[in-house]
Amino acid sequence: MSDTIIDSMSTGAHRLTAPISGLNKTAIDNLAKVAELQFSMAKYLADVGINQLKAAAQINNLESARSFAAKSIELAGQVNKKFLDESQQFLCLGTEFKRGVVDLFTFTSEQASEQSKENAEEQKIKKTTAAK
């Protein structure tokens, strides 16, 4: 009898913690991907900045200044494109995270419904057995 109670409590505790654990895993995975994107962008911007400083240090006449300015305008377009690409990736990560959370709650809800049906059947059997 006590084994049945302990098993029931253990199963109940697992049912309570499983969704939370799944949510934590989903959030941590998403956070890791976001951090990876941010570090990648930070490195890209640092490299661009350092390269621009090196190029600016090489300016020694009017022609090199014009060349630097023209390349800087082109680089600004590339950086803008990189920001747009990164923004799209962030949106995709947000969508993935939302889908993961929705799937987790849908699965948990379905399990709860099944468990509720099983509990109702068990109660029905117990009442029938007790009545005899």
Number of C-alpha atoms within 10 A of each C-alpha: 6 7 8 9 10 11 12 12 12 12 12 11 11 12 15 12 12 13 17 13 12 16 18 13 12 17 16 12 12 17 14 11 15 16 11 12 16 14 12 13 16 12 12 13 14 12 12 15 12 11 12 16 11 11 16 15 9 12 14 9 8 9 10 14 15 12 12 17 13 11 14 15 11 12 14 12 12 12 16 12 12 15 13 12 12 16 13 12 15 16 12 12 16 14 12 14 18 14 12 17 18 13 12 18 16 12 13 17 13 12 13 13 12 12 13 12 12 12 12 12 12 12 12 12 12 11 11 10 9 8 7 5
